[in-house]
C-alpha cells in the first residue's frame, strides 16, 4: 500500500485530476466534506492499482 505524501497531492492538483468545480454544486459544508471523502477514496484506490468501480461495488 502506498503512503500519502504532499507530492501525490501536488501531482493530482497539477494534472487536473481533482474534482475542482464539482464542489460548487454541493449545497452545504457537509456535502463538500462528503464529496471530498469520496474523491479521496477513489484516488487512493487508483494509486494502489485497483479499479475504482469494482472496489466501490465491493464496499457498498
C-alpha positions as CSV (number, residue, x, y, z in Angstrom):
1,X,0.0,0.0,0.0
2,X,1.3,3.4,-0.9
3,X,1.7,6.2,1.7
4,X,0.2,9.6,1.1
5,X,2.6,12.4,0.7
6,X,2.4,16.0,-0.4
7,X,4.0,15.2,-3.8
8,X,1.0,12.9,-4.6
9,X,-1.5,15.7,-3.7
10,X,0.5,18.2,-5.7
11,X,0.7,16.0,-8.7
12,X,-3.1,15.4,-8.6
13,X,-3.7,19.2,-8.4
14,X,-1.3,19.9,-11.3
15,X,-2.7,17.2,-13.6
16,X,-6.3,18.2,-13.3
17,X,-7.4,15.1,-11.6
18,X,-9.1,16.9,-8.7
19,X,-12.9,17.5,-8.8
20,X,-12.5,21.3,-9.0
21,X,-15.7,23.0,-9.9
22,X,-17.9,20.0,-9.0
23,X,-17.8,21.2,-5.4
24,X,-19.7,24.3,-6.5
25,X,-22.8,22.1,-6.6
26,X,-22.6,21.0,-3.0
27,X,-25.2,23.0,-1.1
28,X,-23.7,22.6,2.4
29,X,-20.3,22.2,4.0
30,X,-21.3,18.6,4.9
31,X,-21.9,18.0,1.2
32,X,-18.5,19.3,0.3
33,X,-16.9,17.1,3.0
34,X,-18.7,14.0,1.7
35,X,-17.6,14.7,-1.8
36,X,-14.1,15.2,-0.7
37,X,-14.1,11.9,1.1
38,X,-15.4,10.0,-2.0
39,X,-12.9,11.7,-4.3
40,X,-10.0,10.9,-1.8
41,X,-11.1,7.3,-1.6
42,X,-11.2,6.9,-5.4
43,X,-7.8,8.5,-5.9
44,X,-6.4,6.2,-3.2
45,X,-7.8,3.2,-4.9
46,X,-6.3,4.3,-8.2
47,X,-2.9,4.9,-6.5
48,X,-2.9,1.4,-5.3
49,X,-3.5,-0.1,-8.7
50,X,-7.1,-1.1,-8.2
51,X,-10.2,-0.5,-10.3
52,X,-12.4,2.1,-8.6
53,X,-15.7,0.7,-9.9
54,X,-15.1,-2.8,-8.6
55,X,-13.6,-1.6,-5.3
56,X,-16.7,0.6,-4.6
57,X,-19.0,-2.2,-5.7
58,X,-17.3,-4.5,-3.2
59,X,-17.6,-1.9,-0.4
60,X,-21.2,-0.9,-1.0
